[in-house]
């Protein structure tokens, strides 16, 4: 197992996604944040079923930075309860994983 994770974050718009991505990389909380547009999410919120257009951010970082990354996303995000979900990177191209390590705190 590696010491790296991918963190999935949905955002309300490309503008919000770009702001979050930029700050996470600038602050070295993530080496890279990929943004996927055209995400359509259906969910239950406060007793209602809603469907919304969103963007999906995928941040690549070290597992030990998750709490700091999560805190920063909560400061920047417009949602009351944003999606911030981490998955371990079990294996990967060694040079890429080393790059993640070099580019994060």
C-alpha positions in Angstrom: 0.0 0.0 0.0 1.1 3.6 -0.6 0.8 6.7 1.5 -1.3 8.5 -1.1 -5.0 9.1 -1.6 -7.4 10.4 -4.2 -10.0 12.8 -2.7 -13.3 13.2 -4.5 -15.1 16.5 -4.1 -18.2 17.7 -5.9 -18.7 21.5 -6.4 -21.6 23.5 -7.6 -19.9 25.0 -10.7 -16.7 25.2 -12.7 -15.9 28.5 -11.0 -16.2 27.1 -7.5 -14.3 24.0 -8.6 -11.5 26.0 -10.1 -11.2 28.1 -6.9 -11.0 25.0 -4.7 -8.5 23.3 -7.0 -6.3 26.3 -7.3 -6.1 26.8 -3.5 -5.4 23.2 -2.8 -2.5 23.1 -5.2 -1.2 26.6 -4.3 -1.2 25.6 -0.6 0.5 22.2 -1.5 -2.4 20.3 0.0 -2.7 18.4 -3.3 -0.2 17.9 -6.1 -2.9 17.9 -8.7 -6.6 18.4 -8.8 -8.5 17.1 -11.9 -11.9 18.6 -12.7 -14.5 16.6 -14.5 -17.5 18.6 -15.8 -20.9 17.5 -16.7 -21.6 15.5 -13.6 -25.3 15.1 -12.8 -25.9 14.1 -9.2 -29.2 12.9 -7.8 -29.5 12.9 -4.0 -31.8 13.3 -1.0 -31.4 16.5 0.9 -33.7 17.7 3.7 -36.4 15.3 2.8 -36.4 16.2 -1.0 -34.9 14.3 -3.9 -32.9 16.7 -6.0 -30.9 16.5 -9.3 -28.2 19.0 -9.9 -25.4 19.7 -12.4 -22.0 19.6 -10.6 -18.3 19.3 -11.3 -16.2 16.5 -9.8 -12.7 17.3 -8.4 -10.2 14.5 -7.9 -7.3 15.6 -5.7 -4.2 13.6 -5.5 -2.3 14.0 -2.2 -0.7 12.2 0.8 -3.0 10.5 3.3 -1.5 12.5 6.2 -2.7 15.7 4.6 -6.4 14.7 4.4 -7.6 16.5 7.5 -5.9 19.8 6.4 -7.3 19.4 2.9 -10.8 18.7 4.3 -10.6 21.7 6.5 -9.6 24.0 3.6 -12.3 22.6 1.3 -14.9 23.3 4.1 -13.7 26.9 4.3 -13.9 27.4 0.5 -17.0 25.4 -0.4 -20.5 26.8 -0.8 -22.3 23.6 0.3 -23.5 23.1 3.8 -22.4 19.4 3.6 -19.9 19.0 0.7 -18.8 15.6 -0.6 -15.2 15.1 0.6 -14.4 11.4 0.2 -10.9 9.8 0.2 -9.8 6.5 -1.4 -6.4 5.0 -1.0 -4.1 4.7 -4.0 -3.2 1.1 -3.7 -0.6 1.1 -6.5 0.6 3.4 -9.2 3.4 4.5 -11.4 6.3 5.1 -9.0 7.5 8.3 -10.6 4.0 9.8 -10.5 3.6 8.8 -6.8 7.0 10.3 -6.0 5.9 13.5 -7.8 2.8 13.7 -5.6 5.1 13.4 -2.6 7.4 16.1 -3.9 4.6 18.5 -4.6 2.8 18.3 -1.3 3.7 19.5 2.2 
